[in-house]
Amino acid sequence: MKFVHAADLHIDSPLRGLDRYPGAPVEQIRGATRRALENLVNLCLAEEVDLLLLAGDIYDGDWKDYSTGLFFAAQLSRLRAARVDVVLLYGNHDAESNITRHLELPENARRLDPRRPESIVFERLGVAVHGQSFATKAVTDDLAAGYPDARAGLFNIGMLHTCLGGREGHDNYAPCSLNTLVGKRYDYWALGHVHTREVLSRDPYIAFPGNLQGRHARETGEKGALLVAVDDGRITSVEHRPLDVVRWSACEVDLSAAASADDIVDLTREELERRLAEADGRTLAARVFLCGATKAHAALRADFERWTGQIRAIANDLGGALWIERVLSRTISPLQVGALEERDDAIGQLTRSLRALRDDEAGLSSLLREFASLRNKLPVEAREGDDAIRLDDPAFLREALDDVEHTLISRLLGASDAP
């Protein structure tokens, strides 16, 4: 028996802010979630799987256009023709969707009940699937605690849309503990909600597959689903299969070898060519970070827009499979390396404080609390979207500290410190 575990499809998810970036392949990226779903169905058919599990957030909020749901139903119908059963549950995004409430699914698809935990048994497969959909967007109860006991003589699968005890960047919906999941004595837990692939346990196997398609610059790397093979009631293999259509990349370019500003473009091209090759034919959406202690630092800082434009031009040279989403500079002058923390002045004190704070969990927590009231005063457009100011996210704060160090200190030092 074989099954595929996927989650967080977010079909037709809006990609906010694309129009801000010249040359963005807007329509191609907007269609990526649909094409990734097609890839998922193709995987199920090619591998002749028996069961597809979709662990929540199939849709992306209260859509008015039913073509999204009709497209999803049509893909499930392709699986029906191949006798592939589908079990799905609704997560926080699906719970508020019109499509969820009114769209009828093909007969091979079963939705887990939002009112109570239930078990769906497939006698021909020897499989029991246990789970519960979200009834509302914000489910804060421990749903897993109420899941039924494992069925004797069957391969037991639990499905849950959850953040467990919490994950950075994700709301803590349906919180539970790993011990609770293990205690149910299921053979496999198909989780959803967290967009990064993660294996939490191998006995029993408990995993987040990550989302099917990265939707913005913070969802980098391979995205896809898990293909699971079971023989005689035991898992024999779990394989990640990449299914994304557009690959997002945080592309760090080390400019420490740049002897002059002209080397910036050459070194960036080399790194982008490498990343493009790794994308294996997919469109690559790259956020470029220029890093390192480099002699080109002063020239880069003096005319950053010029060098940004030249880096964007690389995409045209390398063809339509590459898009430069943004260029950010984190370079420093070679004279700053190792010397900043030793300075007996305000700049030295600032450098030491910023670097210490990045690794100080208590300090970061205190800073997050200070920012809590400020966050609510930000305009909506600053609090929402893929590039939102996330004053409640430690990862965002650490990244901001990097930007503060490289931008503020460079300005304080002034051009006189540049080589």
C-alpha positions in Angstrom: 0.0 0.0 0.0 1.2 3.5 -0.8 -0.1 6.9 0.1 0.9 10.5 -0.4 0.8 13.1 2.4 0.4 16.8 1.4 -0.8 19.9 3.1 -1.2 23.7 2.7 -2.0 23.8 -1.0 -3.4 27.4 -0.7 -4.8 27.1 -4.2 -5.0 30.5 -6.0 -3.3 32.2 -3.0 -2.8 35.9 -3.7 0.8 36.9 -4.0 0.7 40.5 -2.6 3.1 43.1 -3.9 4.2 41.4 -7.1 3.4 44.4 -9.2 5.9 46.4 -7.3 8.8 44.5 -8.9 9.6 45.3 -12.6 9.8 42.2 -14.8 8.0 39.9 -12.3 6.4 36.9 -14.0 3.1 37.7 -12.3 0.8 35.4 -14.1 3.2 32.5 -14.0 3.7 32.8 -10.3 0.0 33.3 -9.6 -0.7 30.1 -11.5 2.0 28.1 -9.6 -0.3 26.8 -6.9 -2.6 25.2 -9.5 0.2 23.7 -11.4 1.7 22.3 -8.2 -1.6 20.6 -7.5 -1.5 19.1 -11.0 2.0 17.8 -10.2 0.6 16.3 -7.0 -2.1 14.4 -8.8 0.4 13.3 -11.5 2.6 11.9 -8.7 -0.3 9.9 -7.3 -1.1 8.5 -10.7 2.5 7.7 -11.7 3.2 6.0 -8.4 -0.2 4.2 -8.4 -0.9 5.2 -4.8 -4.0 4.0 -3.0 -4.6 7.1 -0.9 -4.0 10.8 -0.9 -4.1 12.7 2.5 -4.6 16.5 2.5 -3.9 17.9 5.9 -5.7 21.3 5.6 -5.5 24.8 4.1 -6.5 23.6 0.6 -8.0 27.0 -0.2 -6.9 30.4 1.0 -9.7 32.2 2.7 -13.2 33.3 1.7 -12.9 33.1 -2.1 -15.8 34.5 -4.2 -14.7 32.8 -7.4 -15.8 29.2 -7.4 -13.4 28.3 -10.2 -10.9 27.7 -7.5 -13.0 24.9 -6.0 -14.1 23.6 -9.4 -10.4 23.2 -10.4 -9.7 21.3 -7.2 -12.7 19.0 -7.7 -11.6 18.3 -11.3 -8.2 17.2 -10.1 -9.8 14.9 -7.5 -11.9 13.4 -10.3 -8.7 12.4 -12.1 -7.9 10.4 -9.1 -11.3 8.8 -8.9 -10.8 7.4 -12.4 -7.7 5.6 -11.0 -9.4 4.4 -7.9 -7.4 6.7 -5.6 -9.2 7.6 -2.4 -8.7 11.0 -0.9 -9.1 12.1 2.8 -8.9 15.7 3.6 -9.5 18.0 6.5 -10.1 21.7 6.6 -7.6 24.0 8.4 -7.8 27.6 9.6 -7.9 29.0 6.0 -10.5 26.5 4.7 -12.8 27.1 7.7 -13.7 30.6 6.6 -14.1 29.7 2.9 -17.4 29.8 0.9 -16.0 27.0 -1.2 -15.6 24.8 1.9 -19.2 25.3 2.9 -20.9 24.8 -0.5 -18.7 22.8 -3.0 -19.6 19.2 -3.5 -16.5 16.9 -3.8 -16.2 13.8 -6.0 -17.3 10.5 -4.4 -13.7 9.3 -3.9 -13.0 12.2 -1.5 -13.9 12.2 2.2 -13.9 15.2 4.4 -13.2 14.7 8.1 -16.0 16.1 10.3 -15.5 19.6 11.9 -17.8 18.9 14.8 -16.0 15.9 16.3 -13.1 13.5 15.7 -14.0 10.6 13.4 -12.5 7.5 11.9 -12.7 6.5 8.2 -11.9 2.9 7.5 -10.7 1.6 4.1 -11.2 -2.2 4.4 -9.6 -3.0 1.1 -6.4 -1.2 2.2 -6.5 -2.2 5.8 -6.3 1.4 6.8 -8.1 3.6 9.4 -7.7 7.4 9.1 -8.6 9.5 12.2 -9.0 13.2 12.4 -11.1 16.4 12.6 -11.5 19.5 10.5 -11.5 23.0 11.8 -15.0 24.4 12.5 -13.7 27.9 12.8 -10.6 29.8 11.7 -9.1 30.1 15.2 -9.2 26.7 16.9 -7.3 26.8 20.2 -8.5 23.5 21.7 -6.3 20.4 21.7 -8.2 18.4 19.1 -5.8 15.5 19.2 -6.6 14.7 22.8 -10.1 13.7 21.7 -9.0 11.5 18.8 -10.2 7.8 18.9 -8.0 4.9 19.9 -6.1 3.0 17.2 -8.0 0.3 15.5 -6.5 -3.2 16.1 -5.4 -5.0 13.0 -5.3 -1.9 10.8 -2.7 0.6 9.8 -3.7 3.7 11.7 -3.2 7.3 10.4 -3.9 10.5 12.3 -4.5 13.7 10.5 -4.2 17.1 12.2 -3.8 20.7 11.3 -1.7 22.0 14.1 1.3 24.0 15.2 2.0 21.5 18.1 3.5 23.7 20.8 4.2 26.6 18.4 6.3 27.3 15.4 7.8 30.7 14.5 5.7 32.5 11.9 2.6 30.3 12.5 -0.4 30.9 14.7 -0.6 28.3 17.4 -3.8 26.6 16.3 -5.0 23.2 17.7 -2.0 23.1 20.1 -0.9 19.7 21.4 2.2 17.9 22.6 4.3 15.3 20.8 3.6 13.0 23.7 -0.2 13.2 23.0 0.4 12.1 19.4 2.7 9.3 20.3 0.2 8.1 23.0 -2.5 7.5 20.4 -0.4 4.6 19.1 -1.1 5.4 15.5 1.4 4.3 12.8 1.6 7.6 11.0 0.6 11.2 11.8 -0.1 13.4 8.7 0.2 17.0 10.0 -0.4 20.3 8.3 -0.2 24.1 8.9 3.6 24.5 9.2 5.0 25.4 5.8 8.5 24.0 6.4 9.1 20.2 6.0 9.9 18.7 9.4 10.0 15.1 10.7 9.2 15.1 14.4 9.4 11.4 15.1 10.1 8.2 13.2 8.5 5.7 15.6 5.7 6.5 15.0 6.3 8.6 12.0 5.1 12.1 12.6 5.7 14.8 9.9 4.9 18.1 8.4 5.3 17.8 4.6 5.6 21.6 4.2 3.4 23.5 1.7 3.1 22.3 -1.8 4.3 25.5 -3.4 6.3 28.4 -1.9 4.3 31.6 -2.2 6.8 34.3 -1.3 10.5 35.0 -0.6 10.4 33.6 3.0 9.2 30.2 1.8 12.4 29.0 0.2 13.8 25.7 -1.1 12.1 22.6 -2.3 8.4 22.3 -1.7 6.3 19.2 -2.2 4.7 16.1 -0.6 5.7 12.9 1.2 5.3 9.5 -0.6 4.9 6.7 1.9 5.1 3.0 1.3 3.7 0.4 3.7 4.2 -3.3 3.6 2.5 -5.7 6.0 1.4 -2.9 8.3 4.9 -1.4 8.6 6.3 1.7 6.9 9.1 0.8 4.5 10.0 4.2 3.1 9.1 7.9 3.3 10.3 10.0 0.4 10.0 13.7 -0.1 9.0 14.5 -3.7 9.4 18.1 -4.9 6.3 19.3 -6.7 6.8 23.1 -6.8 6.7 25.1 -10.0 8.4 28.3 -8.9 11.4 27.9 -6.5 12.0 30.7 -4.1 15.7 31.2 -3.1 17.5 33.3 -0.5 20.6 33.8 -2.6 23.6 34.9 -0.6 26.5 36.2 -2.7 29.8 36.4 -1.0 31.6 39.5 -2.3 34.7 39.1 -0.2 36.7 38.2 -3.3 35.5 41.3 -5.2 38.5 43.5 -6.0 36.3 46.2 -7.5 32.7 47.1 -8.0 32.6 45.5 -11.4 33.1 42.1 -9.7 29.8 42.4 -8.0 27.9 41.5 -11.1 30.2 38.7 -12.1 30.1 37.0 -8.7 26.3 37.4 -8.5 25.9 35.9 -11.9 27.9 32.8 -10.9 25.8 32.3 -7.8 22.5 32.7 -9.7 23.6 30.3 -12.4 24.4 27.7 -9.7 21.0 28.3 -8.0 19.2 28.1 -11.4 20.8 24.8 -12.2 19.7 23.4 -8.8 16.1 24.5 -9.5 16.0 21.7 -12.1 14.0 23.6 -14.8 11.7 25.5 -12.5 11.3 29.3 -12.5 13.7 30.7 -9.8 12.5 33.7 -7.8 15.6 35.0 -6.0 16.0 37.4 -3.2 19.7 38.4 -3.5 21.7 39.2 -0.4 25.1 40.8 -1.1 27.4 39.8 1.8 30.9 39.9 3.1 33.8 42.2 3.9 34.6 43.5 0.5 36.6 46.3 -1.2 33.5 47.0 -3.3 31.6 48.0 -0.2 32.0 51.8 -0.7 31.1 51.8 -4.4 28.1 49.5 -3.7 26.8 51.8 -1.0 27.4 55.0 -3.1 25.3 53.8 -6.0 23.2 50.9 -4.8 20.4 51.5 -7.4 22.8 51.2 -10.3 24.2 47.8 -9.1 20.7 46.6 -8.3 19.7 47.4 -11.9 22.7 45.5 -13.2 21.9 42.5 -11.1 18.3 42.5 -12.3 19.6 42.6 -15.9 21.2 39.2 -15.2 17.7 37.7 -15.3 17.3 38.9 -18.9 20.6 37.4 -19.9 19.9 34.0 -18.3 16.4 33.7 -19.8 12.8 33.8 -18.5 13.4 31.2 -15.8 15.0 33.7 -13.4 13.4 36.6 -11.6 15.2 38.9 -9.2 12.6 39.7 -6.5 14.8 42.0 -4.5 18.4 42.9 -3.8 19.7 43.6 -0.3 23.1 44.6 0.8 24.8 43.3 3.9 28.4 44.1 3.0 31.0 45.8 5.2 34.3 47.4 4.6 37.3 45.1 5.2 38.6 47.6 7.8 35.5 46.9 9.9 36.1 43.2 10.3 37.2 42.2 13.8 37.8 45.9 14.7 34.3 47.1 15.3 33.7 45.2 18.5 37.1 46.3 19.8 36.4 50.0 19.4 36.2 51.9 22.7 33.5 54.3 21.5 29.7 54.4 20.8 30.1 52.4 17.5 32.0 49.6 19.3 29.4 49.5 22.1 26.5 49.4 19.5 28.2 46.6 17.6 28.7 44.5 20.7 25.2 45.0 21.8 23.6 44.1 18.5 25.6 41.0 18.1 24.9 39.9 21.7 21.2 40.5 21.4 20.9 38.1 18.4 21.8 35.2 20.6 20.0 36.4 23.7 16.7 34.6 23.9 15.6 36.5 27.0 16.7 39.8 25.5 14.7 39.1 22.3 11.7 38.1 24.3 11.9 41.4 26.2 12.2 43.3 23.0 9.2 41.5 21.5 7.1 42.5 24.5 8.2 46.1 24.1 7.1 46.0 20.5 3.7 44.4 21.2 1.8 47.7 21.7 3.6 49.3 18.7 2.6 46.5 16.4 -1.1 47.3 16.9 -0.4 50.9 15.9 1.0 50.0 12.5 -1.2 50.5 9.5 -2.9 47.4 8.1 -0.7 47.4 5.0 2.4 47.2 7.2 1.1 44.3 9.3 -0.2 42.1 6.5 1.3 40.5 3.4 4.5 38.6 2.7 6.8 41.5 3.7 4.9 42.6 6.7 6.6 44.1 9.7 6.3 41.1 12.1 7.1 42.6 15.5 5.9 39.4 17.2 8.3 37.0 15.3 11.8 36.4 16.8 13.2 35.3 13.3 12.0 38.6 11.8 13.7 40.5 14.7 17.0 38.7 14.2 17.0 39.6 10.5 16.1 43.2 11.4 19.1 43.3 13.7 21.4 42.2 10.9 20.0 45.0 8.7 20.5 47.5 11.5 24.1 46.5 12.0 25.1 46.6 8.3 23.2 49.8 7.5 23.4 51.9 10.6 27.0 51.2 11.5 28.2 51.8 7.9 26.5 55.2 7.9 28.0 56.0 11.3 31.5 55.1 10.1 31.1 57.3 7.1 33.0 57.2 3.8 36.3 57.9 5.6 36.5 54.4 6.9 36.0 52.9 3.4 39.1 51.6 1.6 
